[in-house]
Amino acid sequence: MERFATVIIGGGIVGCAVAYYLTEEGESDVLVLEAEELGSGSTGGSFGGVRQQFSTPLEIEFSRRGLDLRLVGRDLHAQ
Ligand SMILES: Cc1cc2nc3c(=O)[nH]c(=O)nc-3n(C[C@H](O)[C@H](O)[C@H](O)COP(=O)(O)OP(=O)(O)OC[C@H]3O[C@@H](n4cnc5c(N)ncnc54)[C@H](O)[C@@H]3O)c2cc1C
């Protein structure tokens, strides 16, 4: 049986982002297991909107950092 240091279940935005940032940090032994197709879950149906208004400071901070990541993704897509 093959073994991996990290196994991620689900190839939506969360699983793919975790895999992406782990490999950016130098981890190369990562497996993403997807039952259907990458992005076939909620991710494929998303409108891609990024909210900036929330009711708690923590949610606002998550959203702010998400916007930074979205800009990184846009730059990667343009390459
Ligand atoms: C119509 C719609 C519009 C939306 N619009 C927005 C928006 O504008 N802005 C926003 O921020 N969010 C939006 N969302 C929410 C956003 O899409 C989700 O929060 C996000 O995509 C969830 O990502 P995820 O990776 O957690 O889940 P998913 O994208 O659902 O990925 C989970 C994956 O896991 C796989 N899976 C499940 N079980 C297993 C298993 N046992 N083995 C292997 N694979 C498995 C599934 O096939 C799926 O591909 C929207 C959602 C919908 C439905």
The ligand as an SDF file (V2000), in Angstrom:
LIG
                    3D

 53 58  0  0  0  0  0  0  0  0999 V2000
  -24.5480   28.3540   -5.4630 C   0  0  0  0  0  0  0  0  0  0  0  0
  -23.4070   28.6720   -4.5230 C   0  0  0  0  0  0  0  0  0  0  0  0
  -22.8240   29.9350   -4.5670 C   0  0  0  0  0  0  0  0  0  0  0  0
  -21.7920   30.2730   -3.6910 C   0  0  0  0  0  0  0  0  0  0  0  0
  -21.2370   31.4960   -3.7670 N   0  0  0  0  0  0  0  0  0  0  0  0
  -20.2000   31.8290   -2.9410 C   0  0  0  0  0  0  0  0  0  0  0  0
  -19.5720   33.1040   -3.0210 C   0  0  0  0  0  0  0  0  0  0  0  0
  -19.9400   33.9310   -3.8340 O   0  0  0  0  0  0  0  0  0  0  0  0
  -18.5550   33.3560   -2.1790 N   0  0  0  0  0  0  0  0  0  0  0  0
  -18.1020   32.4330   -1.2570 C   0  0  0  0  0  0  0  0  0  0  0  0
  -17.1520   32.7360   -0.5190 O   0  0  0  0  0  0  0  0  0  0  0  0
  -18.6780   31.2190   -1.1620 N   0  0  0  0  0  0  0  0  0  0  0  0
  -19.7140   30.9060   -1.9670 C   0  0  0  0  0  0  0  0  0  0  0  0
  -20.2990   29.6780   -1.8650 N   0  0  0  0  0  0  0  0  0  0  0  0
  -19.7940   28.7720   -0.8420 C   0  0  0  0  0  0  0  0  0  0  0  0
  -18.5030   28.1250   -1.3510 C   0  0  0  0  0  0  0  0  0  0  0  0
  -18.7040   27.6400   -2.6620 O   0  0  0  0  0  0  0  0  0  0  0  0
  -18.1530   26.9580   -0.3960 C   0  0  0  0  0  0  0  0  0  0  0  0
  -18.0690   27.4260    0.9430 O   0  0  0  0  0  0  0  0  0  0  0  0
  -16.8060   26.3570   -0.7670 C   0  0  0  0  0  0  0  0  0  0  0  0
  -16.7320   26.0600   -2.1520 O   0  0  0  0  0  0  0  0  0  0  0  0
  -16.6140   25.0760    0.0300 C   0  0  0  0  0  0  0  0  0  0  0  0
  -15.4080   24.5130   -0.3910 O   0  0  0  0  0  0  0  0  0  0  0  0
  -14.9880   23.1010    0.1270 P   0  0  0  0  0  0  0  0  0  0  0  0
  -13.6640   22.7740   -0.5030 O   0  0  0  0  0  0  0  0  0  0  0  0
  -15.0800   23.0910    1.6170 O   0  0  0  0  0  0  0  0  0  0  0  0
  -16.1400   22.1120   -0.3430 O   0  0  0  0  0  0  0  0  0  0  0  0
  -16.4560   21.5140   -1.8110 P   0  0  0  0  0  0  0  0  0  0  0  0
  -16.1550   22.4460   -2.9250 O   0  0  0  0  0  0  0  0  0  0  0  0
  -17.8610   20.9810   -1.7230 O   0  0  0  0  0  0  0  0  0  0  0  0
  -15.4380   20.3190   -1.9360 O   0  0  0  0  0  0  0  0  0  0  0  0
  -15.5700   19.1170   -1.2400 C   0  0  0  0  0  0  0  0  0  0  0  0
  -15.1330   18.0120   -2.1700 C   0  0  0  0  0  0  0  0  0  0  0  0
  -14.9960   16.8180   -1.4110 O   0  0  0  0  0  0  0  0  0  0  0  0
  -15.4160   15.7530   -2.2080 C   0  0  0  0  0  0  0  0  0  0  0  0
  -15.7110   14.6570   -1.3120 N   0  0  0  0  0  0  0  0  0  0  0  0
  -16.6980   14.5860   -0.3950 C   0  0  0  0  0  0  0  0  0  0  0  0
  -16.6190   13.4430    0.2920 N   0  0  0  0  0  0  0  0  0  0  0  0
  -15.5480   12.7870   -0.1930 C   0  0  0  0  0  0  0  0  0  0  0  0
  -14.9500   11.5360    0.1150 C   0  0  0  0  0  0  0  0  0  0  0  0
  -15.4440   10.7340    1.0600 N   0  0  0  0  0  0  0  0  0  0  0  0
  -13.8380   11.1530   -0.5840 N   0  0  0  0  0  0  0  0  0  0  0  0
  -13.3330   11.9660   -1.5410 C   0  0  0  0  0  0  0  0  0  0  0  0
  -13.8510   13.1600   -1.8830 N   0  0  0  0  0  0  0  0  0  0  0  0
  -14.9560   13.5550   -1.2070 C   0  0  0  0  0  0  0  0  0  0  0  0
  -16.5960   16.2680   -2.9900 C   0  0  0  0  0  0  0  0  0  0  0  0
  -16.7980   15.5400   -4.1860 O   0  0  0  0  0  0  0  0  0  0  0  0
  -16.1480   17.7150   -3.2720 C   0  0  0  0  0  0  0  0  0  0  0  0
  -15.5210   17.8610   -4.5370 O   0  0  0  0  0  0  0  0  0  0  0  0
  -21.3140   29.3120   -2.7410 C   0  0  0  0  0  0  0  0  0  0  0  0
  -21.8980   28.0320   -2.7170 C   0  0  0  0  0  0  0  0  0  0  0  0
  -22.9160   27.7090   -3.6050 C   0  0  0  0  0  0  0  0  0  0  0  0
  -23.5010   26.3100   -3.5830 C   0  0  0  0  0  0  0  0  0  0  0  0
  1  2  1  0
  2  3  1  0
  2 52  2  0
  3  4  2  0
  4  5  1  0
  4 50  1  0
  5  6  2  0
  6  7  1  0
  6 13  1  0
  7  8  2  0
  7  9  1  0
  9 10  1  0
 10 11  2  0
 10 12  1  0
 12 13  2  0
 13 14  1  0
 14 15  1  0
 14 50  1  0
 15 16  1  0
 16 17  1  0
 16 18  1  0
 18 19  1  0
 18 20  1  0
 20 21  1  0
 20 22  1  0
 22 23  1  0
 23 24  1  0
 24 25  2  0
 24 26  1  0
 24 27  1  0
 27 28  1  0
 28 29  2  0
 28 30  1  0
 28 31  1  0
 31 32  1  0
 32 33  1  0
 33 34  1  0
 33 48  1  0
 34 35  1  0
 35 36  1  0
 35 46  1  0
 36 37  1  0
 36 45  1  0
 37 38  2  0
 38 39  1  0
 39 40  1  0
 39 45  2  0
 40 41  1  0
 40 42  2  0
 42 43  1  0
 43 44  2  0
 44 45  1  0
 46 47  1  0
 46 48  1  0
 48 49  1  0
 50 51  2  0
 51 52  1  0
 52 53  1  0
M  END
$$$$
